[in-house]
């Protein structure tokens, strides 16, 4: 590898080999050749002077691409598609006269882009399913473990560690629905010609409109699609790229939310991301355990969420049937979004498989806040014993202020229960008060919600995508 030139960190550090292959020159240009074969086969079947021998010659050279010759031709012709037609033709001299017959450059360029995006979405779907599987196991394991809930990052009513994980999963299920929709609705451009009129094919088929339509259908079927777009200019609508990247940005949003939550939990020392035995948290502070993986998720997610603006602006600024100001931007923005989301899910899968829960720290934090949360139940019990609700409320308020002062200003433990036990107005023993300090009494339906959510929504998804989970393990590069 030439270390004297720039290389994308997404390739060298983050994205998987599988996703890099999908967006590789080999994948792109071999797909161009498959599309030329599909075009020739359909034209032959519909009566044009294309022979089976020519098709077989093309099929024999789908992957042996001479990149040096292609680069030489592109420098000479200033046209990438024509360069590859000539490169392909040197291997297929019999087929050379009919390669690309009637087509425009977008026939191979745009159709290949759709094929590649669909395969990229399928890979991302499988990785997202594996994250869901990890989180499902985690949520089930900790479905009844009480933990402080937070609103505004201030201590609120208790939830459970597992219930919190269902919030992460629920957003991923939303993303999965989006991915499935995109995969199922993506259509090829088909063979629409230079301005989308199919004029060249109408000429080839001597005015037979049905053969023009059948040509589209046959190519779509051979390339694994149900249909091509119904109408177009020279290109498919660039709103397709915008929609696909919006789906990817949705995954980035979900992943960033998860990673941010874990980063905050790491600060609280309640839950931590995996930390390997020889991992260094800081070059200066040996004791540190920085949540670097979740920070990387947030960083890459931020990039994807910003990147989605590229196809949005591109789609909005296309002129009539075609302009070329999409091309250079699209070559960067679309692959980089896929590689970044691939990297995000690689890290997400790694972190979700190895989350470390510090139950004693969680319990300590609960017990610091639980006396305040238990005060309403204590007041209700005191009312049952004959107390005045309004008077009891005021006394709890006063005691809570004193306990809060002890905690915040003096650094002491929360002594609200002791203050109430010493107050004759409540008429309750310390044992009765301590009975209110059982965290499991304050988690509501969290365990049942976890069970119901997984059974009704997560398990069916995992079962329908079992092949994505079995025997697959993602290794991080760094």
NUTOR-573319 format. One line per 8 residues: number of its first residue (from 1); for each residue x, y negated, z of N, C-alpha, C. Coordinates in steps of 0.05 Angstrom, whole numbers, always signed. Each point is the difference from the previous one (the first is absolute). Example, Ala and Ser with C-alpha at 12.3 -4.5 7.8 and 13.67 -1.06 7.14 Angstrom:
1	+264,+114,+156,-18,-24,+0,+18,-24,+0  -7,-21,-14,+16,-24,+1,-15,-22,+14
END
This chain:
1	+17,+24,+0,-17,-24,+0,+18,-25,+0  -7,-19,-17,+15,-24,-3,-7,-19,+23  +19,-4,+18,-5,-17,+24,+6,-30,-5  +6,-7,-25,+6,-28,-6,-24,-14,-11  -23,+14,-3,-25,-13,-9,-22,+4,+20  -20,-17,-2,-23,+1,+19,-16,+25,-3  -9,+11,+22,-18,+23,-1,-23,-6,+19  -24,+9,-7,-23,-6,+17,+1,+17,+25
9	-2,-13,+24,-1,+16,+25,-23,+20,+0  -22,-6,-15,-22,+19,-1,+10,+27,-11  +18,-1,-19,+11,+24,-12,+21,+13,+17  +19,-17,+9,+24,+12,+14,-6,+6,+29  -19,-13,+13,-4,+4,+29,-27,+11,+8  -21,-6,-15,-26,+4,+12,-18,+20,-15  -4,-3,-26,-20,+16,-14,+9,+28,-4  -19,+19,-3,+6,+28,-4,+9,+6,-28
17	+14,+22,-4,+8,+8,-26,-24,+5,-18  -22,+11,+12,-24,+6,-15,-12,-25,-13  -2,-21,+17,-12,-25,-11,+19,-13,-19  +26,+1,+5,+19,-11,-19,-1,+14,-27  -5,+26,+0,-2,+14,-25,-25,-9,-16  -22,-4,+14,-24,-9,-14,+4,-26,-15  +17,-18,+11,+5,-25,-13,+27,-1,-14  +11,+24,-6,+26,+2,-13,-1,-3,-30
25	+22,-7,-13,+0,+1,-30,-7,+27,-11  +10,+21,+12,-7,+27,-10,-30,+5,-1  -14,-8,+21,-29,+4,+1,-13,-18,-20  +8,-25,-1,-12,-19,-18,+2,+8,-29  +25,+6,-9,+4,+4,-28,-8,+28,-9  +1,+20,+17,-11,+26,-7,-30,-2,-2  -13,-17,+16,-29,-4,-2,-7,-14,-27  +17,-19,-8,-4,-12,-26,-1,+21,-21
33	+19,+18,+1,+1,+21,-20,-24,+19,+1  -9,+6,+24,-25,+16,+2,-24,-14,-12  -1,-26,+3,-21,-16,-11,+2,+0,-31  +24,-1,-11,+3,+1,-29,-9,+28,-10  +6,+21,+15,-9,+26,-8,-30,+2,+1  -13,-11,+22,-29,+1,+2,-13,-15,-22  +12,-23,-8,-11,-16,-22,+2,+16,-26  +23,+12,-5,+4,+15,-25,-19,+24,-1
41	-3,+14,+22,-17,+24,+1,-29,-8,-6  -9,-21,+13,-28,-9,-4,-4,-9,-29  +19,-14,-11,-2,-9,-28,+0,+24,-19  +16,+20,+5,+0,+24,-16,-27,+14,+1  -11,+3,+24,-25,+14,+4,-23,-15,-13  +3,-27,-3,-21,-16,-12,+5,-5,-30  +19,+14,-11,+2,+1,-29,+22,-17,-12  +17,-13,+15,+22,-16,-11,+23,+18,-8
49	+17,-9,-19,+22,+17,-9,+23,+3,+20  -6,+13,+21,+20,+7,+21,+0,+30,+2  +24,+12,+1,+2,+29,+0,+7,+11,+28  -7,+26,+3,+7,+13,+25,+30,+2,+3  +15,+3,-21,+29,+1,+1,+11,-27,+11  -11,-22,-8,+9,-26,+11,-6,-2,+30  -23,+10,+8,-7,-2,+28,+18,+18,+16  +6,+24,-9,+18,+18,+14,+28,-11,+2
57	+9,-14,-21,+26,-12,+1,+1,-21,+22  -21,-16,+2,-2,-21,+21,-1,+13,+28  -15,+21,+3,-3,+13,+26,+26,+12,+9  +18,+7,-18,+25,+12,+7,+20,-21,+11  -7,-26,-2,+19,-20,+8,-13,-21,+18  -16,+9,+19,-14,-18,+18,+19,-13,+21  +21,+14,+7,+16,-9,+23,+29,-6,-6  +10,+8,-24,+28,-5,-6,+3,-28,-12
65	+1,-19,+17,+0,-28,-8,+28,-11,-1  +8,-11,-23,+26,-12,-3,-2,-29,+8  +7,-6,+25,-4,-27,+10,+20,-20,-13  +24,+10,-7,+20,-17,-12,-10,-9,-28  -11,+18,-15,-11,-7,-26,-24,-18,+2  -17,+5,+20,-23,-17,+4,+8,-29,+7  +21,-2,+17,+10,-27,+8,+12,-14,-25  +14,+15,-16,+12,-11,-24,-22,-10,-19
73	-21,+16,-3,-22,-7,-18,-15,-24,+11  -4,-1,+26,-15,-23,+11,+15,-26,-3  +27,+2,+3,+16,-24,-4,-2,-9,-29  -1,+19,-18,-2,-7,-28,-28,-10,-8  -21,+14,+10,-27,-6,-8,-15,-20,+18  +10,-3,+24,-12,-17,+21,-29,+9,+5  -4,+26,+1,-27,+11,+4,+3,+28,+12  -8,+3,+25,+5,+25,+14,-15,+24,-12
81	-25,-4,-9,-15,+22,-11,+11,+9,-26  +6,-19,-18,+12,+8,-25,+27,+13,+4  +15,-9,+20,+26,+13,+5,-4,+29,+7  -20,+6,+16,-5,+28,+8,-13,+16,-22  -15,-13,-18,-10,+15,-23,+23,+10,-17  +19,-18,-5,+23,+8,-17,+17,+21,+15  +3,-3,+26,+16,+20,+15,-14,+27,+0  -26,+1,+2,-16,+25,-1,+2,+11,-29
89	-1,-18,-19,+0,+8,-28,+26,+13,-9  +22,-8,+13,+26,+13,-8,-1,+30,+8  -15,+7,+21,-2,+28,+8,-23,+14,-16  -18,-15,-11,-23,+11,-13,-3,-12,-28  +19,+7,-18,-1,-13,-27,-25,+7,-16  -11,+24,+4,-24,+7,-14,-24,-16,+10  +0,-6,+26,-23,-14,+12,+3,-30,-1  +24,-10,-6,+5,-29,+0,-20,-16,-15
97	-9,+9,-24,-19,-17,-15,-27,-4,+13  -7,+18,+19,-28,-2,+12,+1,-8,+29  +24,-3,+12,+1,-8,+28,-12,-28,+3  -18,-3,+19,-12,-26,+6,-19,-9,-22  -11,+18,-15,-17,-7,-23,-25,-14,+8  -3,-25,-8,-24,-16,+6,+1,-14,+27  +20,+6,+16,+0,-10,+28,+15,-26,+2  -5,-14,+22,+16,-24,+8,+16,+7,+25
105	+18,-17,+7,+19,+7,+22,-15,+7,+26  -22,-14,+5,-15,+5,+25,-12,+28,+1  -1,+14,-23,-10,+27,+1,+17,+17,+18  +27,-2,-3,+17,+15,+18,+5,-15,+26  +3,-26,-1,+7,-15,+24,-22,+0,+20  -24,-9,-8,-22,-2,+19,-10,+28,+9  -3,+18,-19,-9,+27,+9,+19,+13,+19  +26,-3,-5,+20,+11,+19,-3,-14,+27
113	-4,-26,+1,-2,-14,+25,-24,+12,+17  -22,+5,-13,-23,+11,+14,+6,+28,+10  +12,+16,-17,+7,+27,+9,+19,+0,+24  +20,-18,-1,+20,-1,+22,-13,-11,+25  -17,-20,-2,-14,-11,+24,-17,+22,+13  -14,+15,-17,-17,+21,+11,+17,+21,+15  +22,+8,-12,+17,+20,+14,+12,-12,+26  +7,-26,-1,+10,-13,+24,-21,-1,+22
121	-25,-5,-8,-22,+0,+20,-4,+28,+12  +3,+20,-16,-4,+27,+10,+22,+7,+21  +25,-8,-6,+21,+5,+19,-5,-16,+26  -8,-25,-2,-7,-16,+23,-23,+12,+16  -20,+10,-14,-23,+13,+13,+10,+23,+17  +17,+17,-10,+10,+23,+15,+15,-9,+25  +16,-21,-3,+15,-9,+23,-18,-13,+21  -20,-14,-9,-19,-11,+19,-15,+22,+15
129	-7,+22,-13,-13,+22,+13,+19,+12,+21  +26,+2,-5,+18,+10,+20,+1,-18,+25  -1,-26,-5,-1,-18,+23,-25,+5,+16  -22,+2,-13,-26,+6,+13,+2,+26,+17  +13,+20,-11,+3,+25,+14,+16,-4,+26  +22,-15,-2,+16,-5,+24,-16,-15,+21  -14,-21,-9,-16,-16,+19,-23,+15,+12  -11,+19,-16,-22,+17,+11,+10,+17,+23
137	+24,+12,-4,+11,+16,+22,+6,-17,+24  +11,-24,-5,+7,-18,+22,-26,-9,+15  -20,-7,-15,-25,-9,+13,-13,+22,+16  +1,+24,-10,-12,+23,+15,+15,+5,+25  +26,-1,-1,+17,+5,+24,-5,-20,+22  -4,-25,-8,-2,-21,+20,-28,-13,+1  -20,+16,-8,-27,-12,-1,-11,-8,+27  +9,+12,+21,-10,-6,+27,+20,-14,+18
145	+23,-9,-12,+20,-13,+17,-7,-30,+1  -8,-9,+24,-8,-29,+2,+24,-18,-4  -6,-23,-12,+20,-21,-4,-14,-26,+0  +15,-21,+6,-12,-27,-1,-8,-7,-28  -25,-8,-3,-8,-13,-25,+9,-29,+0  +3,-12,-23,+8,-28,-1,-18,-15,-19  -9,-23,+9,-12,-20,-18,+16,-25,+4  +8,-12,-23,+18,-24,+1,+27,+7,+13
153	+7,+25,+0,+24,+11,+14,-1,-6,+30  -25,-3,+10,-4,-1,+29,-14,+25,+9  +7,+10,+24,-12,+25,+9,-30,-1,+0  -12,+20,-12,-30,+2,-2,-8,+27,+11  -25,+8,-5,-9,+26,+10,+17,+22,-12  +0,+22,+15,+17,+23,-8,-11,+13,-26  +19,+10,-15,-6,+18,-23,+17,+25,+5  +4,+16,-20,+19,+22,+3,+21,-3,-23
161	+23,+13,+5,+21,-1,-21,-11,+13,-26  -15,+21,+3,-10,+13,-24,-21,-16,-14  -17,-14,+15,-21,-16,-13,+13,-23,-16  +21,-11,+11,+14,-22,-15,+10,+11,-27  +9,+25,-1,+10,+11,-25,-22,+4,-20  -25,+4,+9,-22,+2,-19,-4,-26,-15  +7,-23,+12,-3,-25,-14,+20,-2,-23  +24,+11,+4,+19,+1,-22,-10,+18,-22
169	-10,+24,+8,-10,+19,-19,-23,-10,-16  -18,-15,+13,-24,-9,-14,+8,-19,-23  +20,-16,+4,+8,-18,-22,+14,+16,-22  +14,+21,+7,+12,+16,-21,-21,+15,-16  -22,+8,+13,-22,+13,-15,-12,-20,-20  -2,-25,+8,-9,-21,-18,+19,-2,-24  +26,+1,+5,+19,-1,-21,-2,+25,-18  -4,+23,+12,-2,+25,-16,-24,-2,-19
177	-22,-10,+10,-24,-4,-17,+7,-17,-24  +15,-22,+5,+8,-18,-22,+18,+15,-20  +19,+16,+10,+18,+14,-18,-16,+20,-17  -18,+15,+13,-16,+19,-15,-16,-14,-22  -11,-23,+7,-16,-15,-20,+18,-8,-23  +23,-11,+6,+18,-9,-21,+8,+23,-18  +7,+23,+12,+9,+23,-16,-23,+9,-18  -24,+1,+11,-23,+11,-16,-10,-19,-21
185	+6,-26,+2,-11,-19,-20,+21,-11,-19  +25,+7,+3,+20,-10,-19,-5,+12,-27  +1,-16,-21,-4,+8,-27,+24,-7,-17  +6,+16,-20,+21,-7,-19,-9,-24,-17  +19,-13,-12,-6,-20,-20,-11,+14,-25  +11,+23,-6,-8,+14,-24,+14,-12,-25  -12,+2,-23,+11,-10,-25,-18,-23,-10  +7,-25,+8,-17,-22,-6,+12,-19,-21
193	+25,+3,-7,+12,-16,-21,+10,-27,+10  +8,-17,-19,+14,-24,+8,-16,-21,+14  -26,-2,-6,-18,-18,+15,-24,+14,+12  +2,+26,+2,-22,+15,+12,-23,+7,-18  +4,-5,-26,-22,+5,-20,+1,+28,-12  +21,+15,+3,+5,+26,-12,+0,-2,-31  +6,-24,-10,+0,-4,-29,+19,+19,-15  +24,+5,+12,+19,+17,-14,-11,+28,-2
201	-13,+10,+21,-10,+27,-1,-25,+2,-18  -16,-21,+0,-23,+0,-18,+10,+2,-29  +22,-14,-6,+12,+2,-27,+10,+28,-5  +14,+12,+19,+11,+27,-3,-22,+21,-5  -22,-4,+15,-23,+19,-3,-20,-9,-20  +7,-19,-17,-16,-8,-23,-28,-9,+8  -1,-16,+21,-25,-11,+9,-17,+18,+18  +10,+22,+9,-15,+18,+17,+2,-8,+29
209	-21,-13,+10,+0,-10,+28,+1,+22,+20  -14,+22,-6,-1,+22,+19,+27,+12,+4  +16,+2,-21,+27,+11,+3,+18,-18,+17  -4,-26,-3,+14,-19,+18,-6,+5,+29  -26,+3,+5,-8,+5,+28,+10,+28,+10  -1,+19,-18,+9,+27,+8,+30,+1,+5  +15,-17,-15,+29,-2,+4,+5,-8,+29  -14,-20,+9,+3,-9,+28,-6,+22,+20
217	-22,+14,-5,-9,+21,+18,+21,+23,+2  +10,+8,-23,+19,+22,-1,+27,-7,+14  +9,-24,-4,+25,-8,+13,-4,-1,+30  -22,-12,+9,-6,-1,+29,-1,+27,+12  -13,+19,-13,-2,+27,+10,+27,+13,+2  +17,-3,-21,+26,+13,+1,+17,-11,+22  -3,-25,+6,+17,-13,+21,-13,+3,+28  -22,+15,+2,-12,+6,+26,-19,-21,+11
225	-12,-16,-18,-19,-20,+8,-28,+6,-12  -20,-9,+14,-27,+5,-10,-7,-20,-23  +12,-23,+1,-7,-20,-20,+21,-22,-2  -2,-15,-22,+16,-24,-2,-18,-24,+4  +12,-24,+3,-16,-23,+5,-19,-5,-23  -25,-10,+6,-19,-3,-22,+7,-22,-20  +11,-22,+10,+9,-22,-18,+25,-12,+12  +16,-12,-18,+25,-13,+9,+9,-19,-21
233	+20,-17,+8,+16,-13,-20,+22,+18,-8  +24,-10,-3,+22,+17,-6,+8,+17,+25  -5,-10,+24,+7,+13,+25,-25,+8,+15  +3,+17,+20,-21,+3,+19,-1,-25,+18  -23,-5,+12,-2,-24,+17,+20,+1,+22  +14,-22,+4,+20,-1,+21,-12,+0,+28  -27,-2,+1,-14,+3,+26,+4,+28,+10  +6,+19,-17,+6,+28,+9,+24,+0,+18
241	+22,-13,-8,+24,-2,+16,-6,-14,+27  -16,-21,-2,-8,-15,+24,-15,+18,+19  -19,+15,-10,-15,+18,+17,+17,+22,+13  +18,+11,-15,+18,+21,+10,+18,-11,+22  +12,-24,-5,+18,-11,+20,-16,-10,+24  -25,-8,-3,-16,-7,+23,-5,+25,+18  -3,+23,-13,-3,+25,+16,+26,+5,+15  +23,-4,-13,+25,+4,+13,+4,-20,+23
249	-9,-24,-4,+3,-21,+21,-18,+7,+23  -23,+13,-5,-17,+9,+22,+14,+20,+18  +15,+19,-12,+16,+19,+16,+21,-15,+16  +13,-20,-13,+20,-16,+14,-12,-14,+25  -24,-10,-3,-14,-13,+22,-4,+20,+24  -10,+23,-7,-5,+20,+21,+26,+9,+13  +20,+4,-16,+26,+9,+11,+12,-21,+18  -2,-25,-9,+12,-22,+16,-15,-3,+26
257	-26,+4,+0,-16,-2,+25,+10,+22,+20  +2,+25,-10,+11,+21,+16,+27,-6,+11  +18,-9,-17,+28,-5,+8,+2,-23,+20  -17,-20,-4,+0,-22,+19,-10,+9,+28  -21,+16,+0,-10,+11,+26,+22,+16,+14  +14,+17,-16,+21,+16,+12,+23,-17,+10  +7,-21,-14,+21,-19,+8,-7,-12,+27  -26,-8,+3,-9,-12,+25,+1,+21,+23
265	-8,+25,-7,+0,+21,+20,+29,+7,+8  +19,-2,-19,+28,+4,+6,+9,-22,+20  -9,-24,-4,+7,-21,+19,-10,+6,+28  -24,+11,+1,-12,+8,+26,+12,+25,+12  +16,+14,-17,+12,+26,+7,-20,+22,+5  -24,-3,-13,-21,+20,+3,+3,+22,-22  +4,-9,-24,+3,+19,-23,+24,-10,-16  +16,+19,-9,+23,-8,-16,+1,+17,-26
273	+12,-12,-21,+5,+15,-24,+23,+19,+5  +4,+20,-17,+22,+19,+4,+27,-15,+1  +17,+11,+17,+27,-12,+3,+20,+23,+2  +17,+2,-20,+18,+24,-2,+23,-2,+19  +12,+23,+6,+20,+2,+21,+24,-18,-5  +8,-4,-25,+23,-17,-6,-7,-27,-11  -26,-6,+0,-9,-25,-12,+9,-24,+17  +9,-21,-13,+9,-24,+14,-22,-22,-3
281	-9,-10,+22,-20,-21,+0,+10,-27,-5  +25,-6,+8,+11,-26,-4,+31,+2,+0  +13,-15,-18,+29,+1,-1,+13,-14,+24  -16,-17,+14,+11,-14,+23,-10,+9,+27  -25,+11,-1,-13,+8,+25,-6,+30,+0  +18,+17,+10,-3,+29,-3,-25,+11,+12  -13,-13,+19,-23,+11,+13,-26,-3,-16  +1,-15,-22,-25,-7,-13,-11,+23,-17
289	-27,+0,-2,-14,+19,-17,-20,-15,-17  +11,-15,-19,-17,-17,-17,-18,+18,-17  -25,-9,-4,-19,+15,-17,+5,-5,-30  +24,+7,-9,+8,-8,-27,-16,+13,-22  -11,+24,+4,-16,+12,-21,-26,-14,-4  -13,-7,+22,-25,-15,-2,+5,-28,-10  +23,-12,+7,+7,-26,-11,+3,+2,-30  +12,+21,-9,+3,+4,-29,-27,+3,-14
297	-18,+15,+13,-27,+2,-12,-12,-28,-3  +2,-16,+20,-11,-27,-1,+14,-17,-22  +26,+3,-2,+15,-15,-20,-9,+8,-29  +0,+25,-5,-8,+10,-27,-29,-6,-5  -17,+2,+20,-29,-6,-4,-4,-30,-7  +16,-17,+12,-2,-28,-6,+7,-5,-29  +20,+15,-10,+8,-3,-28,-23,+8,-19  -13,+23,+6,-21,+10,-17,-24,-19,+1
305	-7,-10,+23,-23,-19,+2,+5,-26,-15  +25,-8,-2,+7,-23,-16,+1,+7,-30  +10,+24,-6,+4,+8,-28,-27,+2,-14  -21,+6,+14,-26,+3,-13,-9,-25,-15  +11,-23,+7,-7,-24,-14,+10,+0,-29  +21,+15,-6,+10,+1,-27,-20,+9,-21  -12,+24,+3,-20,+8,-20,-25,-17,+1  -7,-11,+23,-23,-18,+2,+4,-24,-18
313	+22,-13,+2,+6,-23,-17,+3,+8,-29  +13,+23,-5,+3,+9,-27,-27,+5,-13  -18,+14,+14,-26,+6,-12,-15,-26,-6  +3,-20,+17,-15,-25,-3,+11,-17,-23  +25,+5,-8,+13,-18,-19,+4,+12,-28  -12,+24,-5,+3,+11,-27,-16,-16,-20  +10,-2,-24,-13,-16,-22,-14,+19,-20  -26,-4,-3,-15,+14,-21,+7,+30,-1
321	+9,+11,-22,+5,+29,-3,+27,+9,+10  +19,-18,+4,+26,+9,+9,+20,-23,+2  +15,-2,+23,+24,-15,+1,+21,+18,+13  +25,-8,-2,+22,+17,+10,+11,-10,+26  -12,-20,+12,+10,-10,+26,-6,+19,+23  -14,+22,-6,-5,+20,+20,+23,+20,+2  +14,+4,-22,+18,+23,-2,+23,+0,+20  +16,-22,+0,+23,-1,+18,-9,+2,+29
329	-22,-14,+7,-10,+0,+28,-9,+28,+7  -15,+13,-18,-12,+26,+5,+22,+22,+4  +22,-3,-15,+21,+20,+2,+12,+0,+28  -2,-23,+14,+11,-2,+27,-21,+5,+22  -22,-15,-2,-20,-1,+22,-14,+26,+4  -7,+15,-21,-15,+25,+4,+17,+22,+11  +23,+7,-13,+17,+21,+12,+9,-6,+28  +8,-25,+5,+10,-7,+26,-21,+3,+22
337	-25,-6,-7,-22,+4,+20,-3,+29,+6  +1,+17,-20,-3,+29,+4,+23,+11,+17  +25,-8,-7,+23,+9,+15,-1,-10,+29  -9,-24,+4,-1,-11,+27,-21,+15,+17  -24,+5,-11,-20,+15,+15,+8,+28,+5  +13,+12,-20,+12,+27,+4,+19,+0,+24  +17,-20,+2,+19,-3,+22,-15,-4,+27  -20,-17,-1,-16,-6,+24,-12,+26,+11
345	-12,+16,-18,-13,+25,+9,+21,+21,+9  +23,+0,-12,+22,+17,+9,+6,-6,+30  +3,-25,+6,+7,-8,+27,-24,+5,+19  -24,-7,-10,-24,+4,+16,-3,+30,+8  +5,+17,-20,-2,+29,+5,+21,+8,+22  +24,-10,-3,+21,+6,+19,-7,-9,+28  -9,-25,+2,-6,-11,+27,-24,+14,+12  -21,+4,-16,-24,+12,+12,+4,+29,+8
353	+20,+13,-11,+7,+28,+8,+16,+1,+26  +11,-22,+8,+18,+1,+23,-4,-22,+21  -24,-10,+2,-6,-20,+20,+4,+11,+28  +13,-16,+17,+6,+9,+27,-18,-16,+19  -15,+14,+17,-18,-13,+18,+11,+2,+29  +2,-23,+13,+11,-1,+27,-24,-3,+20  -10,+23,+8,-25,+0,+16,+2,-14,+26  +23,+2,+14,+3,-13,+26,+0,-30,-2
361	+12,-10,-22,+0,-29,-4,-29,-10,-5  -14,+16,-17,-28,-7,-6,-16,+0,+26  +4,+20,+17,-15,+1,+26,+7,-23,+17  +25,-8,+1,+9,-23,+17,-14,-25,-9  -1,-4,-26,-13,-24,-11,-30,+0,+6  -13,+24,-2,-28,+2,+6,-5,-8,+29  +16,+11,+18,-5,-4,+29,+5,-29,+8  +16,-15,-16,+4,-28,+6,-25,-16,-6
369	-17,+9,-19,-23,-15,-9,-26,+12,+10  +0,+26,+7,-25,+14,+6,-16,-12,+23  +13,-10,+21,-17,-12,+21,-18,-22,-10  +9,-16,-19,-17,-21,-11,-23,+13,-16  +6,+20,-16,-20,+13,-16,-21,+15,+17  +9,+10,+23,-18,+15,+17,-18,-18,+17  +5,-26,+0,-14,-18,+18,-30,+0,-4  -9,+2,-25,-29,-1,-6,-13,+25,+12
377	+12,+24,-3,-11,+24,+11,+0,-1,+31  +21,-11,+11,+1,-4,+29,-22,-18,+10  -4,-21,-15,-22,-19,+8,-27,+14,-1  -5,+17,-21,-25,+14,-2,-4,+19,+24  +21,+14,+8,-3,+18,+23,-6,-15,+25  +13,-24,+3,-5,-16,+24,-29,-10,+0  -11,-7,-23,-28,-8,-1,-18,+23,+8  +7,+24,-8,-17,+23,+8,+0,+4,+30
385	+22,-9,+13,+1,+2,+29,-14,-23,+14  -13,-17,-16,-15,-22,+12,+12,-28,-3  +22,-2,-15,+13,-26,-3,-14,-18,-20  +7,-25,+1,-11,-21,-18,+18,-2,-24  -10,+5,-24,+16,+1,-24,+15,-26,-4  -13,-23,+3,+12,-26,-6,+22,-6,+21  -5,+7,+24,+20,-5,+21,+25,+18,-4  -6,+25,-7,+22,+19,-5,+17,-8,-24
393	-14,-10,-21,+14,-9,-24,+20,-23,+7  -9,-18,+17,+17,-23,+8,+24,+10,+16  -5,+19,+18,+22,+10,+16,+21,+15,-17  -10,+16,-19,+19,+14,-18,+16,-20,-16  -14,-21,-9,+15,-21,-15,+23,-11,+16  -6,-6,+26,+21,-12,+17,+23,+20,+5  -8,+25,+5,+21,+21,+5,+16,+5,-26  -13,-1,-23,+14,+4,-25,+20,-22,-6
401	-7,-24,+8,+19,-23,-4,+24,+4,+18  -4,+9,+25,+22,+5,+18,+18,+23,-11  -13,+22,-9,+15,+22,-11,+16,-8,-25  -13,-16,-16,+14,-10,-24,+24,-17,+7  -3,-17,+21,+22,-16,+9,+23,+18,+10  -7,+21,+14,+21,+18,+10,+15,+13,-23  -14,+8,-21,+12,+14,-23,+17,-20,-17  -13,-22,-7,+13,-18,-19,+21,-19,+12
409	-6,-9,+24,+18,-21,+12,+20,+12,+20  -7,+22,+13,+17,+11,+20,+14,+26,-8  -9,+11,-23,+11,+25,-10,-7,+24,+17  -22,-1,+14,-9,+22,+18,-19,+18,-15  -7,+22,+12,-20,+18,-12,-28,-12,+2  -17,+10,-16,-28,-8,+0,-13,+12,+26  -8,-18,+18,-11,+9,+26,-30,-6,+2  -14,-2,-22,-29,-6,+1,-16,+20,+16
417	+7,+25,-3,-15,+21,+14,+4,-3,+30  +24,-7,+8,+5,-4,+29,-15,-24,+11  -2,-21,-16,-14,-24,+8,-30,+5,+3  -11,+16,-18,-29,+7,+2,-5,+18,+23  +19,+20,+5,-4,+18,+22,+0,-14,+27  +15,-22,+1,+1,-15,+25,-23,-20,+4  -16,-2,-21,-23,-19,+1,-25,+14,+10  -10,-6,+24,-24,+14,+10,-25,-5,-16
425	+0,-21,-17,-24,-5,-16,-7,+23,-18  +21,+15,-9,-5,+22,-19,-8,+25,+15  +9,+4,+24,-8,+24,+16,+9,+26,-14  +24,+0,-12,+9,+23,-14,+28,+8,+10  +4,+26,+4,+26,+9,+10,+20,-1,-23  +26,+2,+7,+20,+0,-21,-2,+25,-17  -9,+23,+12,-3,+24,-15,-22,-3,-21  -21,-13,+7,-22,-5,-19,+9,-18,-23
433	+16,-20,+8,+10,-18,-21,+20,+14,-19  +18,+16,+12,+20,+14,-16,-13,+19,-20  -24,+10,+7,-14,+18,-18,-7,-14,-27  -2,-26,+1,-5,-15,-24,+25,-4,-18  +23,+10,+10,+25,-5,-13,+9,+24,-18  -19,+16,-8,+5,+22,-18,-3,-10,-29  +22,-2,-15,-1,-12,-27,-20,+14,-19  -4,+26,+3,-17,+15,-19,-29,-10,+3
441	-7,-14,+22,-27,-10,+3,-6,-24,-18  +21,-11,-13,-3,-25,-14,+6,+2,-30  +1,+25,-11,+7,+3,-28,-24,+5,-17  -24,-1,+11,-24,+3,-16,-1,+27,-15  -6,-2,-25,-3,+24,-17,+25,+5,-17  +23,-11,+8,+24,+2,-17,+6,+29,-8  +1,+20,+18,+7,+27,-9,-21,+11,-19  -25,-5,+5,-21,+9,-18,+1,-14,-27
449	+7,-26,+0,+3,-15,-25,+22,+11,-17  +22,+7,+13,+22,+12,-15,-8,+26,-12  -12,+18,+15,-9,+26,-10,-20,-4,-23  -19,-17,+3,-21,-4,-20,+13,-12,-26  +17,-19,+3,+12,-13,-23,+17,+19,-16  +16,+16,+14,+17,+19,-14,-17,+22,-13  -19,+10,+14,-17,+22,-11,-16,-9,-24  -11,-24,+1,-19,-9,-20,+15,-14,-24
457	+22,-13,+5,+12,-16,-21,+28,+8,-8  +16,+8,+19,+28,+6,-6,+4,+29,-9  -11,+19,+15,+4,+28,-6,-9,+7,-29  -23,-9,-9,-7,+6,-28,+20,-10,-21  +12,-23,+6,+20,-11,-19,+25,+17,+1  +9,+8,+23,+24,+17,+2,-5,+27,-13  -24,+10,+3,-6,+26,-12,+0,-1,-30  -11,-22,-11,-1,-3,-29,+27,-7,-13
465	+19,-8,+17,+27,-6,-10,+21,+17,+14  -7,+25,+6,+18,+17,+15,+27,+4,-14  +0,-1,-27,+25,+5,-14,+20,-23,+4  -10,-23,+8,+18,-23,+5,+14,+2,+26  -9,+17,+18,+10,+2,+27,+19,+23,+4  -7,+23,-11,+15,+24,+5,+29,+0,-10  +18,+5,+19,+28,+4,-8,+14,-25,-11  -10,-24,+5,+12,-24,-11,+11,-16,+24
473	+25,-8,-3,+13,-17,+21,+16,-22,-14  -4,-25,+9,+13,-23,-12,+24,-8,+17  +23,-2,-14,+25,-9,+13,+5,-29,-7  +6,-16,+20,+7,-28,-5,+29,-2,-9  +5,-17,-19,+28,-4,-10,+17,-14,+21  -12,-20,+13,+14,-16,+20,-19,-5,+23
END
